[in-house]
Structures are given as C-alpha cells and as structure tokens.
C-alpha cells in the first residue's frame, strides 16, 4: 500500500537591500534628478521627476512597482525603482536600531 505524500512550498519573500530598515528608518539625499511615479486619490499614476538635492524617506516596499520602494518627498508618497534609489542617492540617515541589526548580521 502506498501513502500519498504531500509537499508544500513555503513562500520566500524577495530580499532587498533595505529590508533591514524599519519604516522611515532611512533617508536619502538625491544626487541627480530621477523618475518616480505619484498616484493620486483615484489611483491615477503620474510620472514626475524628483529633483537633485531632495531628501527622500523610505516608507516601505512599493505596492505598485515590483522592484521598487515607496518614498516620502515633500509630504507626498512617490514610487521609485530600487536601482534608482541605490544609484542616484546618498544615505544620510539611518536609525541606530537598523545599524545594530546590520552589524549583528555581519558578525
């Protein structure tokens, strides 16, 4: 007699370079202007440029861009691609808690 075997695949979430940060734990200063998307109350998206020298605070993963983040810029939420955030900005603020977690992960 044979016994049926059930297997399950656990969902493994995508790991990103900002995953260790708590919401609004990191802030960035833009080095160059770059493209973002802002969605209004009706859900209509509009492409905008974030200006050089602007401060962005990471809110969390983007709900609209597969490989992106939601950032706060001038009290509005914008969606940006992770590659743009990493290459066109400079990290200016990180909470002590996020730094400790990163240091513990390296140890």
C-alpha positions, -999 to 999 in steps of 0.1 A, spaced: 0 0 0 13 35 -8 8 66 12 2 98 -6 29 124 1 20 160 3 46 186 -2 44 223 4 65 251 -9 70 279 15 68 313 1 102 331 4 98 368 1 122 388 -21 152 400 -1 161 436 -7 190 457 4 166 479 25 147 450 42 166 455 75 153 490 78 122 498 98 97 521 82 111 557 79 144 544 92 164 556 63 167 589 45 185 597 13 197 628 -5 193 627 -43 225 632 -62 208 636 -96 172 641 -107 153 608 -114 119 595 -124 93 585 -99 55 578 -100 30 596 -79 -6 581 -76 -34 605 -68 -65 596 -47 -83 580 -77 -53 557 -84 -42 575 -115 -4 575 -118 17 604 -130 54 603 -138 74 630 -120 110 639 -116 125 641 -81 149 670 -80 186 669 -72 193 677 -36 159 665 -24 155 644 8 137 611 5 125 590 34 118 553 27 83 543 37 84 507 26 82 484 -4 62 498 -33 27 484 -38 28 493 -75 64 487 -87 77 451 -84 113 462 -77 106 495 -60 100 514 -28 76 540 -16 94 572 -5 82 604 11 92 635 -7 78 669 3 49 652 23 38 631 -7 43 594 -14 62 585 -46 71 551 -60 107 547 -72 127 518 -85 153 503 -62 181 507 -87 174 544 -90 173 548 -52 206 530 -48 225 546 -76 211 582 -76 211 589 -39 233 591 -8 223 576 25 221 605 50 201 590 80 197 556 95 183 547 128 206 532 155 183 501 156 188 495 119 226 499 122 227 475 151 208 449 131 232 453 102 262 449 124 247 418 141 241 403 107 277 407 97 290 392 130 
